[in-house]
Amino acid sequence: MSEKHFKHKLYVKENKAVAFSPTTLEKINTIISHYPEGQQKSALIPVLHIAQEEMGGSLNVDIMEYVASLLSITPIEVFEVATFYSQFYLEPVGKYVIEVCQTGPCAICGGEDIMAYLEEKLEIKVGETTSDGLFSLKAVECLGACGSAPVMQVNTEFYEFLDLTKIDTILAELRSKKELKKPEEQTWKERLS
Amino acid sequence: MERKIVLEHIDVEGIQHLDVYRQHGGYLSLKKALKSMTPDEVVTEVKTAGLRGRGGAGFPTGMKWSFIDKKSGNPRYLICNADESEPGTFKDRYLMQHIPHRLIEGMICAAYALGANKAYIYVRGEFKAVIGILNTAIKEAYAAGLLGKNILGSGFDLDLHVHSGAGAYICGEETALIESLEGKRGNPRLKPPFPAIKGLYQCPTVVNNVETLANIGWIVNNGGEEYAKIGIGRSTGTKLISACGNINKPGVYEIELGLPVHEFIYSNDYCGGIKGGKELKAVVPGGSSVPILPKELILKTIEGVDRLMSYESLSEGGFISGSMLGSGGFIVFDEDACIVRNTYNFSRFYHHESCGQCSPCREGTSWMESVLHRIENGQGKTKDIDLLVSIASKIEGNTICPLGDAASWPVAAAIRHFRHEFEFHVNHPELIKNIKHGNLEKLDVKN
C-alpha cells in the first residue's frame, strides 16, 4: 500500500471550501449521538463514508480536515484511518467503481477470467479509471459472497454468479444510464440512519 | 439431520419484518428472560447449552460472558461481530439479510444477561445492503418497545446501533474491531487485559459473532439442556456452514453438528456433489485460514474413522492430519484446482490484510507471497519450498493477534499435503505456464 499512498497528494492542500448540507449535518449529529459523550471519534468511519459519497467519490486533504473539525479531532487521526481502510479512496475514481473479488473461492470459480475480461472491455488495467471518468476497475479481497462466486461490487450493489455474458449486460446497463441512479441504490446517509 | 434453530422460518415471506417474525414466535424469549429470569440465570442456561463461539475460535460463550467485570461500576458493552471477512465464509450476511430480528432478539437477551445498556453491531463496510436491512429492523424494534427504555416494562434499557467498517479483514479480530469502533486503525491490542475487563472505551465488553447471538433466543426459550441434546459431544447445537467452490449447490446450510462430511459434500440436501461430475481433490473446511485437507483426510481421519462436521472430529489428528471447523467456510476444490496457485492467492490475501503492527506478520506474509509468486510463475527452486515452511513456522505464535497464525497455517498445510504439486511447479516451469483457475467461456450467442 505504501507506494500508492506516498505518490498520492495526501499532503497537498487544495484549500477548497468544503461543507456538508444542513440535512447531512443533522444526520451526522444523529450518528454521533449513537456513541457515549466524548467518544464522537467513533463516528469517524461512518462520517468518512458519507463524506466520500457526497463529495465526489473520493477523499482529499480538505475533506479530511473538515471531517476532523466536525468531530473535534486532529487531521492526522483522520488521515491514519483513511489510509488504513481499503474502502476509502484517496485518489479520484470514476462514477462507477467496479470491485472484482480476486480471493480463492472466487478465483477457482472463474474470478480471474472476469477481471481479464473487464480489462479488455474497459480498455484499462486494474487500478485505472476510464478516460471518460465513468468506470474505475479495482481488485479487492473477499467480499463475503463466496457462495455466489464469482462476484463483484459496483458502488453499493453486489453482482453475483457472474459470467462473461453477464458482464456485457451490466456494462451496457451502466453505460446507458450514466446519470441515473438505481432506485434500490440507497446512499450511505440513508443506510446509516 | 436437518435441524433449524437460527434459520427457523427463513423461508416465510416477509420474515425480515417484525410483525411476521413475531407471528412465528419471534421475541418470545424476551418476555421469558426479562420477566422471569435473572441475568445470571440466562448466563447459566447458555453455559449449560454448551454453545461455542461461531466466529471461528469455538470458545464457550457462557464462559466468555461470565468473565465480564461486573464490579468495576463502568458501563458494559455488547458488540456483535458482523465483520464477516474470512474467505469462504458468508453465513452471517445470509442470516442478517434474511432474518435480522433473530440477531436483534439474541442481542437483547445477551445484553440483559451481561447488564449492558448499549450494544453495537459492527458490520463490514462492503455489506451496505445488510446495514440498511438491520437499521430498518432496529427501527421496527424501537417502535414496538423492544429496544430503548424500559423494554416490555421490565425496567431494562438497551440502545442498539449499527456501526459500519470500511474494508479491513483484521477488524474481525475482537480487539481490532474495538479499536475500529473507537474510530481508529484496526490494530489489535495486546491481551491481557481481555475485552471482558477493558474493552470498548476501556470498559468491560463482550464481542460475539452474529450466529452465536442468533442462538440465544432459542436457548432462553427451550433451555440449555434441550440445546445440549442437539449435536454431538462437546459440539452442541447446529452450525451454519457456508459451502462454496467447485460444488453443485453452493450456499448456506444449517446442519446439526455431527453430520458426516461425506454426506455434507455428496448429499443432494447439501452441496450436491462436485460440479461437472469431477473428482474431489481437497477441502478447506473452516475458512481460508484453517489447514487444507486432501480428499482422503477430509472424508476419514488417519485412523479410518468417518470424519464428522464437529469441532472435535475436524481437528482430530491435530494439524498433522486434521484441520478445524473454524467459521464454517467450507471451500471445496475439484481435481483441476491448482493448490499452488490457490496457496499463493491466500497468501496474497493475508499480506494485503496484515495490519503491519508485528514484524513477523508484516514481513513474513510479504515474503511468503513473493516466494509463492516465484514458484507459481515457474522461477522457484526446490529450497524455496522449505523456505516457505520455515517462514510460516516463524510467524506462527509470534504475533499479537491470530492473523499471523491464519496466514501461516494454509501455507504449511498445503506443503504438508501437496508437496508434490510444489515440486512439480519447481521442476516443470515450462508446463505450468498455462495453468489457470476457472474456465469461463463466453457463450456463443449463435447457438
Interface residues (C-beta under 8 A of the other chain):
Chain A: H34 P36 Q39 K41 S42 A43 L44 I45 P46 L48 H49 L71 I73 E77 E80 V81 F84 Y85 S86 Q87 F88 Q102 T103 G104 P105 A107 I108 C109 G110 G111 E112 D113 I114 Y117 V140 E141 C142 L143 G144 A145 C146 G147 S148 A149 P150 Q153 T156 E157 F158 D163 L164 T165 Q186 W188 E190 R191 L192 S193
Chain B: P75 E84 S85 E86 P87 G88 T89 F90 R93 K118 R124 G125 E126 F127 K128 A129 I131 G132 N135 D159 H161 V162 H163 S164 G165 A166 G167 A168 Y169 S180 L181 E182 G183 K184 R185 G186 Y201 S242 A243 C244 G245 N246 P250 G251 V252 S288 G329 I331 F333 A337 R341 N342 N345 F346 F349 H352 E353 C355 K436 H437 G438 N439 L440 E441 K442 L443
